[in-house]
Amino acid sequence: MAPSAAQFIATAFAGSGPFSLCYPDHKCKRLIISHLLSLFNEFPSLSPRASHFTTDDGATFYLLVATGTIAATPLTIWLLPTYPSGPPLVYVSQTAAAAITEDHPFVNSATRAVFTPYLLTWCHRRANLVGLVRNLQRVFHLYSPLLPTTTTNDSAATTTTGFSLSLPSHVSKQEAIDRLALALIYDISGFRRQVIAETNDLLNQRSDLEDRRKRLEDGIKELEHENLRLEERMGLMNSQIHSLQKWLEERKEVRSGEMEVEKIFECVDRKSRVVLESSAADLAIEDVMQKLDRALQEGLVEL
């Protein structure tokens, strides 16, 4: 650990006014200093600083912060006024070189907040900053929250967004919990993607079925209209057939030879009667002329 880190922490605790650190318990101050010195001693890639932190309810605190890179991941660790009884806040620092993967099991892509099982099950009797960063190092080696492959001067030089769940022969309880949590969350994420894909496929099929149903309904309506038109035509034809049958029944005498064919047709008015009589006279004259012509040809009549 560089002497400047210890000197910075001592100077920060000696501040006053708006730059007075918000750690009122003197026993906690000694424990915080001890935890920070142990952290910077084991992880020289991290460095201390102090800054104002504003909570969601608008309260502002002047707090110690550890920043740096662990497992190729830039981190910011805030020591809240409740530390060490309560866990610190850990964020993946904003960088222009890399973006956070949206489905990381332990990092919120919107707030960039980190919530590993170590933080969620924080117990001040057995948890500390060194244990936390060791846990983060293992977790981010397994599954980096950054999308591209990156390199750093940290002991973990390279990391990718993929991870391995194979267990070595000897692992700690916390590491086993981390690996199991990763496996479960990764499986849940895969299952969620599968369910979403199947749901979208079913929605597409539903849309296709709705289109088919609409076409079938339109076809049924068209067939019903055609059926109505055919029924109307059939009714008209039945009416015409009935009228024709009635007309034939009224003229049975013609079929039996008791009535002349000419009497079948009746004139409905005077004009029709004149036309009929004129046509009859013309036909009669033609018949007489044909008879005379045939008689002349056969010599039955002499001129």
Disulfide bonds with the S-S distance in Angstrom:
none
